[in-house]
């Protein structure tokens, strides 16, 4: 099986896991539940749960205890997209080729859907405790929950989002741009790779290596995102290009230029690949996934 077919198959499996954990759209809160489900199921690469699952397997994990965390991280990611698209932030009408949550359900329900997904993510992740057999697995689940709580928060994704919003339209330094990218994007990918390693029983050093690898993957991913916002195809990306320029955002590409940014994406990705070479020896899927992200067009 070639890489793209394998990725498609893994994405389909992740979709099935997500379906198991999404809430039933019923009761007086049906509208917000429908908004949650529809937005989560609107597509996407499922990169974050995929990274988590692959790292878990890479370190010898074999049971389903990782699945609630996979669903939870995708819910947290989706909530962040819903809120990012709101008029108060990026004010985008399309995401993944479809109208954004606030356009379909209204700004009030979009805010609530984002809030609900964040809260529900931890409710779902907590189901892993029911699967944790023995003291060691219970302890690993506690450690994984700590990462899931910290990385999307004020010292992770939200911290990066705050800097991104407050510094918008200002002449940013490279230090400020890297802070935003490492917190807003890398932190969540770090969480995925760390949680996968933790649940599989990896050593502290291995977990640290996965955190570092996640930082590199996230940074390269975000720079590529900046590149695609400038030269990408709207139909392929699923949203209008040029939104950074429209919102007067200074990006990595603004400071480094297009060609140097492309070179940096490749160089930073190679740092991640060098770490993965120590571990990803069975079939190389994680290494191939990282290489794929360098050349992605959406």
N, C-alpha and C positions, 0 to 999 in steps of 0.2 A: 504493500500500500504506500503510495507517495504521501508526502507531508501534507499537502492540501486536503486530500481525502481523509487522512488521519485526523487532521484538525477539525474537519467538518463532522466526523463521527464523534469526536470528543465533545464538541459544542452541542451536538444533539443529546448526548448523555447528560450534559449539564442542564440543558433545558428541561429534561425529565425530572431531574433533582429539584430544580426551582419550582416546577409545577406541584410537587409533593408538599412544599412548604408555604406556598402562597395561600392567603386566607380566602374563604368562600365569600363571594360578594352578596351578602344578604343582610337583612335587618335595616334599621333606620340609618345606619352608617354605610349603606350599600354604595352610595356615590363615591365616597372616599376609598372604599375597598376596591371598587372597579377602577378608579384612577390609579391606585397602587399597582394592581395586577396588570392593567393595560400598559403602563409605562415600563414595568419590569420586563414584560414580554414583547416589547417593541423591537427587539433584536439587539445587535451589538456583538462584539467579538467574544464576550464572556472570558476575557483575558484574566481577570482577577481570580475567579474561582478555578479556572484552568491551571493557573500557576500554583495555586494552593494545593490542588489535587495532585499535580505532577510532582511537586516537591515532597508531599506526603508519601507518595509511592516510591520516589527516589531514595528516601531514607527508610524504606521497608514497611511503611504503613499498609495495612491490608483490610481493615474493617471500615464501617460506614460512619465512624465518629467524626470524620472530617466533613461530611455532607451538610450538617446544619450550619457549620461555619462557612462553607461555600455559598450556601443560600444567603446567609447573613451579610457577607461581604458584598454580594451583588445588590442586595437591598440597600445597603449603605451607599454604594456607588450610585445607584439609581436616584436615591433621595438627593444626593449632591447635584446630579444633573438637573433634576426638576427645579431645585432652588437656583442653580446657576442660570437657567433659562428665563427666570422671572424678570419682569420689567425693571425691578430695582437693581438687578445685577447685569447680566449680559443682554437681556431683552431679545431673546431669540425665538422665532416663530416655528422653526423646524429643527428636529433632532432625529437622526437615523432615517431621514427621508419622510418623516411623519410630523404632523403638527404637534407642538410641544404641549405638555400637560396643562399649562395655564390657558392656552388657546382653546383647548377642547373642553376643559372642565371649569374654567374660571380661575382667577388668581387666588381666591379664597380656598378653593378645594385643592389647588396645586400646593399651596403652603401646607395645608393639613395633610395631604398625601405624602409630602416629603417628611413632615414630622412623624407621621404614622409609620413610614418605612424604617426610619431610624430607630424608633422605639421597638417596632416589631422584629427588627433584625436581632436585637438582644434576646427577645423572647424566643426566637427560633434557635439562636446559638446556644441558649441555655438547655435546649433539648439534648445536647451532647452529654450532659451530666447523667441522663438516664441510660446512656450507652456506655458510660465509663465503668468498666469492670475492674475492680481492684483499686487499691490506694494509689498506685503509680499512675494509672490512666486518669484517675480523678484529679491528681495533682497537675498532670499535663493539661487537662481541660481548664483548670483554674488559670494556669499560666497563659494559655491561648486566649482566654477571656480578657485577661489584662492587656494583651496586645491589641485585641479587637476594640477595647475601650480607649486605648491611648492614641493609636496611630491616626484614627479619623478625627481626633479632637483638637483642642486649642494648641497643642504642641506638635500637631501634625497637619492634616488636611484643612481643618478650619483655620488654623493659624496662617497657612499659606493663602487661603481665600481672603482673609482679612487684609493681609498685605497687598494682595492683588487688587482688591477693591479700593483701598485707601490710596494706593500709589498710582491708580489709573490716571493717565494723561500727564504724568510727571516724567521728567527725563531720568529714567532709571539707570542705575549702575549694574554691571554684570553681577556683583555680589547680591543685589536686591532681586534680580531675576532668578538667580540660582536658589535663593532662599524660597521664593515662591514656587519654583518647579519642584524642589526637593521636598517641600512640605505639602503643597497642594496635590501633586501627582505621585511622587516617589513614596511618600509615607504609606499610602494604601497598598502599593505593590510590595513594599517591605513587609507590611502586615501579612499579606497572603503567603509570602515565602517563609516568614518566621512561624506562622501558625501551622503550616504544613509540616515544617521541621519539628516543632515542639510536639505536636500530636503523635508524630512517628517515633519520638524518643531520641531525637538527635542530641548531641552534646552541646554545651554552651558555646563552644568555639564554632561548631557547625551552624548553629542558629545565628551567631554573629556574622558568619560568612554569607548566609542567606539574606540577612538584613542589608549588608553591603552590596550584594548582587542586585537586590531589589531596588536599591537607590540608583544604581547605574541603569538598570532597565527602565525605571521610571523617568529618569532624566533624559535618556535617549528618546523614549516614547514621546515626551512632551515637546522636545525640540522638533521632532518629526511632525508633531501636531501643528506647531507654529509654521513649519515649512508648508504643510498641506493647506493651511489657512491662506497662504499666499499663492500657491500654484496648483492646488488640488482641483479635482473635477467635482462640481457640486452634486451631480448624480451619484458619483461613487462615494463621496463623503457622506451624503445624506443631509447636508445643511449648507447654507450659503457660505461661500468663501469670502474672505475680506472682512470678517467680523472684527478682527483685531484692529485693523485700520479704521473701521467704522467707529469703534469704541475708543480710539486714540490710545491703544495699548502699545507700549514699547515692549518688544519681545526679544528673545535670543537672536532671532534672525535680523531684527532691526540693528542690533549692535555688531553682530559678527558677519552679516551678509549671507546670502543664500548658499554659495558654494562652500564657504568655510563651515557653515552650519551643517551641511550634508556630511562633510568630512568628520565633524565632531560627533555626529550621530553614530557613524561607523566606529570611531575610535572609542567612544564611551561604551558602546555595545560590546566591543571586543574585551573590555575590562570585565564585563559581566560574564562573557563566554570563558575567559581565563579562569574565573572562579568555578564555573560550572564543570569545567574539564576535570576537576578533582573528584566530582561526584556522579556526573551524568554519563555513565559509561555503558549502560545496558543497551539503550536504543537511541540516545542522543536527542530525544524529542524536545527537551527544554532548550538545548543548544540550538536546534533548528528553529524553534519558536522565536528565540531571541534574534536570530539572523533574519527571520521573516519580518519581524517588526521594523528592522532597519529599512527595508524596502517597501513597507506597506504603503498603500495608496488611499486608505480610508481609516 
